């Protein structure tokens, strides 16, 4: 493997790597910086690549280590992150002015409930311990095997399975208690509330029912509903979708709110 070959293969999965790092950090700037740092480190270390894994696995290991180094000193977000950020948004007219400007002027300024489901997952997943968040994304969203994740994280397969089981269980519990799309007793209605704000002529419930997770909510198991939520993430590139600019604006708002909230805590 030489540097020229690295560049070609890196390009083939760069969009996946960037979206993975965005979902780890909740920061566009951090994800872009980490992609660049990952490529530079891969270039300088390419002679150490022995082909014992795929190049993609090897590069994701570099990126995961860089992300862990960055995030290790940062506090986890609380499980009710969406409530905290909603209150901050309601008291900040400038946020909605910017969001409405994006909605009306950007080709990537749509609001879709399905897109917001993925955005919500990114925020809530940051309440997990770092190893669980990392394992869950690698396995359930980016399709790495347990063996590959063990290589990426320099862990045993048994530990990877543990992180995955505990992380999945925690996220399932959070969404079951909070998400009104899958539980009538859920306390969070932000998907439909925001749809009403950004798409006032659209019936929020009709839009929600277009999502398979919502259609199956009464009959499917908790695990199946969680897998359908993960499927939405698998199908969406947070930088390329029709809602990307609007949702990234929301994400930056949440990141800033969380930084201030955790500094005060």
C-alpha positions as CSV (number, residue, x, y, z in Angstrom):
1,X,0.0,0.0,0.0
2,X,1.4,3.4,-1.0
3,X,0.2,7.0,-0.5
4,X,-1.4,7.2,-3.9
5,X,-3.4,4.0,-3.3
6,X,-4.3,5.4,0.2
7,X,-5.8,8.6,-1.4
8,X,-8.0,6.6,-3.7
9,X,-9.3,4.2,-1.1
10,X,-9.7,7.0,1.5
11,X,-12.0,8.9,-0.9
12,X,-14.2,5.8,-1.2
13,X,-15.2,6.0,2.5
14,X,-14.5,9.6,3.5
15,X,-18.1,10.6,3.6
16,X,-18.8,7.7,6.0
17,X,-15.9,8.6,8.1
18,X,-16.9,12.3,8.3
19,X,-20.5,11.4,9.3
20,X,-19.2,9.0,11.9
21,X,-17.0,11.7,13.4
22,X,-19.9,14.2,13.4
23,X,-22.1,11.7,15.3
24,X,-19.3,11.2,17.8
25,X,-18.5,14.8,18.4
26,X,-21.7,16.7,17.5
27,X,-19.5,19.3,15.9
28,X,-19.0,20.1,12.2
29,X,-15.7,21.8,12.9
30,X,-14.4,18.9,15.0
31,X,-15.5,16.3,12.4
32,X,-13.8,18.2,9.6
33,X,-10.6,18.6,11.6
34,X,-10.5,15.0,12.6
35,X,-11.0,13.8,9.0
36,X,-8.0,15.9,8.1
37,X,-5.9,14.7,11.0
38,X,-6.9,11.1,10.3
39,X,-5.7,11.3,6.7
40,X,-2.4,13.0,7.7
41,X,-1.7,10.3,10.3
42,X,-2.7,7.5,7.9
43,X,-0.2,9.0,5.4
44,X,2.6,9.2,7.8
45,X,1.9,5.7,9.2
46,X,1.1,3.9,5.9
47,X,4.2,1.8,6.1
48,X,2.9,0.2,9.3
49,X,-0.3,-1.1,7.5
50,X,0.2,-4.8,7.0
51,X,-3.1,-5.7,5.5
52,X,-4.2,-7.7,8.6
53,X,-7.5,-5.7,8.4
54,X,-9.1,-3.8,5.6
55,X,-7.7,-0.3,5.0
56,X,-11.1,1.1,6.0
57,X,-10.9,-0.6,9.4
58,X,-7.4,0.6,9.9
59,X,-8.3,4.2,9.0
60,X,-11.4,4.1,11.3
61,X,-9.1,2.9,14.1
62,X,-7.0,6.0,13.6
63,X,-10.0,8.2,13.6
64,X,-11.6,6.6,16.6
65,X,-8.4,7.0,18.6
66,X,-8.2,10.7,17.7
67,X,-11.9,11.2,18.5
68,X,-11.5,9.5,21.9
69,X,-8.5,11.7,22.7
70,X,-10.5,14.7,21.9
71,X,-13.6,13.6,23.8
72,X,-12.1,11.9,26.8
73,X,-11.9,15.1,28.8
74,X,-15.4,16.4,27.8
75,X,-18.4,15.6,29.9
76,X,-21.2,13.4,28.7
77,X,-24.5,15.1,27.7
78,X,-27.5,14.4,29.9
79,X,-30.2,12.1,28.7
80,X,-32.7,15.0,28.6
81,X,-30.5,17.0,26.3
82,X,-33.4,17.7,24.0
83,X,-35.4,19.3,26.8
84,X,-32.6,21.5,27.9
85,X,-31.9,22.7,24.3
86,X,-35.5,23.2,23.6
87,X,-35.9,25.6,26.5
88,X,-32.7,27.4,25.4
89,X,-34.1,27.7,21.8
90,X,-37.5,29.1,23.0
91,X,-35.7,31.8,24.8
92,X,-33.5,32.7,21.9
93,X,-35.4,34.4,19.0
94,X,-32.2,34.7,17.0
95,X,-32.0,30.9,16.8
96,X,-35.4,30.7,15.1
97,X,-34.7,33.7,12.9
98,X,-31.6,31.9,11.6
99,X,-33.4,28.6,11.2
100,X,-36.2,30.2,9.3
101,X,-33.8,31.9,7.0
102,X,-32.1,28.6,6.3
103,X,-35.5,26.9,5.8
104,X,-36.6,29.5,3.1
105,X,-33.3,30.0,1.3
106,X,-31.2,26.8,1.4
107,X,-31.6,23.8,-0.9
108,X,-30.7,21.8,2.2
109,X,-33.1,23.6,4.5
110,X,-36.0,21.3,4.6
111,X,-37.5,20.0,7.8
112,X,-38.4,16.3,7.8
113,X,-39.3,14.3,10.8
114,X,-37.2,11.4,9.6
115,X,-34.1,13.6,9.5
116,X,-34.9,14.9,13.0
117,X,-35.0,11.3,14.3
118,X,-31.4,10.9,13.2
119,X,-30.4,14.2,14.7
120,X,-32.1,13.3,18.0
121,X,-30.1,10.0,18.1
122,X,-26.8,11.9,17.7
123,X,-27.7,14.1,20.7
124,X,-29.0,11.4,23.0
125,X,-26.1,9.0,22.2
126,X,-23.7,11.5,23.7
127,X,-25.2,10.6,27.1
128,X,-23.5,7.2,26.8
129,X,-20.0,6.4,28.0
130,X,-17.6,7.0,25.2
131,X,-16.9,3.3,24.6
132,X,-20.6,2.5,24.3
133,X,-21.3,5.4,22.0
134,X,-18.4,4.4,19.8
135,X,-19.3,0.7,19.6
136,X,-22.9,1.4,18.9
137,X,-22.2,3.6,16.0
138,X,-19.5,1.4,14.5
139,X,-21.7,-1.8,14.7
140,X,-25.2,-0.6,14.2
141,X,-24.8,2.4,11.9
142,X,-21.5,1.8,10.0
143,X,-21.7,-2.0,9.7
144,X,-18.4,-3.1,11.2
145,X,-18.2,-6.6,12.6
146,X,-17.5,-7.3,16.3
147,X,-14.0,-8.5,15.3
148,X,-13.3,-5.3,13.3
149,X,-14.5,-3.2,16.2
150,X,-12.3,-5.1,18.5
151,X,-9.4,-4.2,16.2
152,X,-10.5,-0.5,16.0
153,X,-10.9,-0.1,19.8
154,X,-8.0,-2.4,20.8
155,X,-10.4,-4.4,22.9
156,X,-11.5,-8.0,23.2
157,X,-14.5,-9.2,21.3
158,X,-16.2,-9.9,24.7
159,X,-15.8,-6.3,25.7
160,X,-17.1,-5.1,22.4
161,X,-20.2,-7.3,22.9
162,X,-20.6,-5.9,26.4
163,X,-20.4,-2.3,25.3
164,X,-22.9,-3.0,22.5
165,X,-25.4,-4.8,24.7
166,X,-25.3,-2.2,27.5
167,X,-25.3,0.8,25.0
168,X,-28.3,-0.6,23.1
169,X,-30.2,-1.3,26.2
170,X,-29.7,2.2,27.6
171,X,-30.7,3.9,24.3
172,X,-33.8,1.7,24.0
173,X,-34.8,2.6,27.5
174,X,-34.3,6.3,26.9
175,X,-36.3,6.4,23.7
176,X,-39.1,4.2,25.1
177,X,-39.5,6.7,27.9
178,X,-39.1,9.9,25.9
179,X,-40.1,9.4,22.2
180,X,-43.8,10.1,21.5
181,X,-43.3,8.7,18.0
182,X,-43.0,5.2,19.5
183,X,-44.8,5.5,22.9
184,X,-48.0,7.4,23.6
185,X,-46.6,8.1,27.1
186,X,-43.4,9.6,25.7
187,X,-42.6,13.1,27.0
188,X,-40.9,14.4,23.8
189,X,-42.9,15.7,20.9
190,X,-40.2,17.8,19.3
191,X,-40.3,16.1,15.9
192,X,-44.0,17.0,15.4
193,X,-43.7,20.4,17.1
194,X,-40.8,21.4,14.8
195,X,-42.7,20.1,11.8
196,X,-45.5,22.4,12.7
197,X,-43.2,25.4,12.9
198,X,-41.2,24.7,9.7
199,X,-44.0,23.1,7.7
200,X,-47.2,24.8,9.0
201,X,-49.4,23.6,6.1
202,X,-48.3,20.0,6.6
203,X,-50.0,17.5,8.9
204,X,-47.4,16.4,11.4
205,X,-49.1,13.1,12.2
206,X,-49.5,12.2,8.6
207,X,-45.8,12.9,8.0
208,X,-44.8,10.8,11.1
209,X,-46.8,7.8,10.0
210,X,-44.7,7.7,6.8
211,X,-41.9,6.4,9.0
212,X,-41.9,2.6,9.4
213,X,-40.9,3.0,13.0
214,X,-44.0,5.0,13.7
215,X,-46.3,2.6,11.8
216,X,-44.9,-0.4,13.7
217,X,-44.9,1.3,17.1
218,X,-47.9,-0.5,18.6
219,X,-46.9,-4.0,17.5
220,X,-43.1,-4.3,17.2
221,X,-40.7,-5.1,20.1
222,X,-38.6,-2.4,21.6
223,X,-35.5,-4.0,20.0
224,X,-37.2,-3.9,16.5
225,X,-38.2,-0.3,16.9
226,X,-34.7,0.6,17.9
227,X,-33.4,-1.2,14.8
228,X,-35.8,0.8,12.6
229,X,-34.4,4.0,14.2
230,X,-30.9,2.8,13.4
231,X,-31.9,2.1,9.8
232,X,-32.8,5.8,9.4
233,X,-29.3,6.7,10.5
234,X,-27.8,4.2,8.1
235,X,-29.7,5.7,5.2
236,X,-28.9,9.3,5.9
237,X,-25.7,11.3,5.3
238,X,-26.0,14.3,7.7
239,X,-23.9,16.4,5.4
240,X,-25.7,15.6,2.1
241,X,-29.4,15.3,2.8
242,X,-32.1,17.7,1.9
243,X,-32.3,18.8,5.5
244,X,-28.5,18.9,6.2
245,X,-28.0,22.6,6.6
246,X,-31.0,23.1,8.9
247,X,-30.2,20.1,11.1
248,X,-26.5,21.0,11.3
249,X,-27.7,24.5,12.5
250,X,-29.8,22.8,15.2
251,X,-26.8,20.6,16.1
252,X,-24.5,23.5,16.5
253,X,-27.0,25.2,18.7
254,X,-27.3,22.1,20.9
255,X,-23.6,21.8,21.2
256,X,-23.2,25.4,22.3
257,X,-26.1,25.0,24.8
258,X,-24.5,21.8,26.2
259,X,-21.1,23.4,26.6
260,X,-22.6,26.3,28.6
261,X,-24.9,23.9,30.6
262,X,-22.1,21.6,31.6
263,X,-19.8,24.4,32.5
264,X,-22.4,25.7,35.0
265,X,-23.2,22.2,36.3
